[in-house]
Amino acid sequence: MRRWWRSAGFAWAGVRHAWLTQPNLRIEAWLALLALVLAICLQAPLAPILLCCGLVLGLELINTAVEAVVDLVSPEQHPLARVAKDCAAGAVLVGSAAALLVGVVELLPRLLRLLGL
Ligand SMILES: Nc1ncnc2c1ncn2[C@@H]1O[C@H](COP(=O)(O)OP(=O)(O)OP(=O)(O)O)[C@@H](O)[C@H]1O
């Protein structure tokens, strides 16, 4: 159990580092909170929204990790370093686009109904 707490502490340090250094992660976290509040207010199913929030934030953390490793091993410009960073950023983009679509499908019709449109 002590080992688990130790590992959780390291993981939390990673989340804290990313939160402090990555403006995109902070924006995504606030958007995730907004989506969750909207889902609760509009009585939309929470599971898909929660999964999308976790997906986007998790991918942003992996992107941060890839960036750190690339900067460590390849401080100079290198085509493979570019591929690694661009693909990691692409993963965040694809996940965010999917999350946006889920948000539109789950929340928009309920919002429009509430507004009488
Ligand atoms: N060592 C490198 N070699 C080649 N291209 C690089 C290298 N470092 C960065 N790049 C290119 O510059 C882009 C931006 O890299 P950068 O490290 O600034 O990340 P970023 O997209 O600004 O991420 P963030 O804003 O989340 O920190 C990368 O996507 C990649 O195309």
The ligand as an ORCA input file, in Angstrom:
! r2SCAN-3c Opt
* xyz 0 1
  N      13.822     19.264    -31.718
  C      12.967     19.538    -32.717
  N      13.246     19.129    -33.977
  C      12.399     19.387    -35.013
  N      11.211     20.031    -34.863
  C      10.868     20.460    -33.627
  C      11.715     20.234    -32.492
  N      11.109     20.769    -31.399
  C       9.951     21.273    -31.846
  N       9.783     21.096    -33.162
  C       8.643     21.522    -34.007
  O       8.043     22.670    -33.428
  C       6.700     22.368    -33.027
  C       6.412     23.059    -31.723
  O       7.244     22.504    -30.734
  P       7.203     22.979    -29.232
  O       8.237     22.260    -28.470
  O       7.242     24.468    -29.176
  O       5.814     22.442    -28.772
  P       4.447     23.211    -28.699
  O       3.592     22.732    -29.837
  O       4.711     24.676    -28.562
  O       3.865     22.609    -27.416
  P       3.323     23.354    -26.136
  O       2.835     24.712    -26.588
  O       2.219     22.448    -25.692
  O       4.508     23.397    -25.228
  C       6.628     20.847    -32.929
  O       5.322     20.366    -33.114
  C       7.565     20.438    -34.056
  O       6.922     20.516    -35.311
*
